[in-house]
């Protein structure tokens, strides 16, 4: 279906208004009778305000690295311990149904990190619906883990750039989100 630029802008703003209430992109798009893939295509072409301008069209991905670390870790057990470098990436993956999922992707050239080899993936936080929630998730992780921290401000900046349709905060109504 073809939309006029005015109608496209109306739909973008309506979908974003639904996202601010905590709705998933899939639900917000269904309510406005727009496919999520169409909405993402609009984000590439004209951005979250629906007006385009400098920087548009631009690349929009649904997976982004929010932070990286490289740590020397002692592995093994008594009599068989060794040091290995482990690279960790904090990855945000967006899905229209579940919002943003935060993961750690670990890799090492010299150590097996999982049953499947030198790579492992572990979940950090799921179902994130706003930029603020991404920052909170990283800050909570940092508070609970002294040895592996990520810069929450950098993660927020990167997420805001990667997912321009995400609201800054979820608006609280009289009965909650």
C-alpha positions in Angstrom: 0.0 0.0 0.0 1.3 3.5 -0.9 1.0 6.2 1.7 1.2 10.0 1.2 4.0 11.6 3.1 1.5 13.3 5.4 -0.3 10.0 6.2 3.1 8.2 6.7 4.1 10.9 9.2 0.7 10.6 11.0 1.2 6.8 11.3 4.8 7.1 12.5 3.8 9.5 15.2 0.8 7.4 16.2 2.9 4.2 16.4 5.5 6.1 18.5 2.8 7.3 20.8 1.7 3.7 21.4 5.3 2.7 22.1 5.6 5.4 24.8 2.8 3.5 26.7 4.8 0.3 26.7 3.2 -1.4 23.7 5.4 -3.6 21.6 6.2 -2.5 18.1 4.2 -5.5 16.7 1.1 -4.4 18.8 1.5 -0.7 17.9 1.8 -1.5 14.2 -1.1 -3.9 14.3 -3.3 -1.2 15.9 -2.4 1.2 13.1 -2.6 -1.4 10.4 1.0 -1.1 9.4 3.5 -3.9 9.1 6.5 -3.7 11.5 8.8 -4.1 8.5 7.2 -1.1 6.8 7.7 0.9 10.0 11.4 0.0 10.1 11.7 0.9 6.5 10.2 4.3 7.3 12.8 4.7 10.1 15.5 4.2 7.5 14.1 6.7 5.0 12.5 9.5 7.1 13.3 8.8 10.8 11.3 9.0 13.9 9.6 12.3 13.2 8.6 11.3 9.7 10.2 14.3 8.1 13.6 13.0 6.9 16.3 15.7 6.6 20.1 15.5 7.0 21.3 12.0 7.7 18.4 10.2 6.0 18.1 7.8 4.5 20.4 5.9 6.9 21.2 2.4 7.9 19.0 0.9 10.6 20.0 -2.4 12.1 18.1 -4.6 14.6 21.3 -5.7 16.4 24.0 -3.4 17.8 27.0 -3.6 20.1 26.5 -1.3 23.1 29.9 -1.9 24.7 33.0 -4.0 24.5 35.5 -5.4 27.1 38.6 -7.5 27.0 39.7 -9.2 30.2 42.4 -11.6 31.2 40.7 -14.4 33.1 42.1 -17.3 35.1 40.4 -20.5 34.1 40.6 -24.2 34.9 41.0 -25.8 38.3 43.8 -26.7 40.8 46.8 -27.9 38.9 45.3 -27.1 35.5 44.6 -23.3 35.8 45.6 -21.0 32.9 45.1 -17.4 31.9 43.0 -16.6 28.8 41.9 -13.4 27.2 38.1 -13.2 26.9 36.4 -10.6 24.8 32.9 -9.6 25.8 30.4 -7.6 23.8 27.2 -6.2 25.3 24.7 -6.7 22.4 21.2 -5.3 22.0 18.9 -7.1 19.7 15.5 -5.6 18.7 12.5 -7.6 17.8 9.0 -6.2 17.1 7.4 -8.7 19.4 9.7 -8.7 22.4 11.4 -5.3 22.4 15.1 -5.1 23.1 17.0 -8.1 24.5 20.4 -7.5 26.0 23.0 -10.2 25.7 26.7 -10.9 26.4 28.6 -12.4 23.5 31.9 -13.9 24.9 34.7 -15.2 22.8 38.3 -16.4 23.4 41.0 -17.6 21.1 42.6 -19.8 23.8 39.8 -21.1 26.0 36.6 -23.1 25.6 33.8 -21.0 27.1 30.9 -23.3 26.5 30.0 -26.8 25.3 29.9 -25.5 21.8 33.4 -24.0 21.8 35.2 -20.8 22.1 32.1 -18.7 22.1 29.2 -18.3 24.6 26.2 -16.2 24.8 24.3 -15.3 27.9 21.2 -13.2 28.5 21.4 -10.1 30.6 18.0 -8.5 30.4 14.9 -8.9 28.2 11.8 -7.2 27.2 13.3 -3.7 27.3 10.9 -1.0 25.9 12.7 2.3 26.3 16.1 4.0 26.2 15.9 4.6 29.9 15.3 0.9 30.6 18.5 0.1 28.7 20.5 2.5 30.8 18.9 1.1 34.0 19.7 -2.5 33.0 23.4 -1.6 32.4 23.6 0.4 35.6 22.0 -2.5 37.6 24.5 -4.9 36.0 27.4 -2.6 36.9 26.2 -2.3 40.5 26.0 -6.1 40.9 29.3 -6.9 39.1 32.6 -5.4 40.1 34.8 -7.1 37.6 32.9 -6.6 34.3 31.3 -3.2 33.8 30.1 -1.3 30.8 29.6 2.5 30.3 25.8 3.0 30.7 26.0 6.5 29.0 27.7 5.1 26.0 25.2 2.2 25.8 22.3 4.7 25.9 23.9 6.9 23.2 24.5 3.9 21.0 21.0 2.5 21.6 19.4 5.9 20.9 21.2 6.0 17.5 20.5 2.4 16.6 16.8 2.3 17.6 15.5 5.8 17.0 11.8 4.7 17.4 12.3 3.7 21.0 10.8 6.2 23.5 13.1 7.8 26.0 10.8 6.7 28.8 7.6 4.7 29.2 4.8 7.1 30.3 3.0 6.1 33.4 -0.7 6.4 33.3 -3.1 6.5 36.2 -3.1 2.7 36.4 0.6 2.2 35.5 2.2 1.5 32.1 
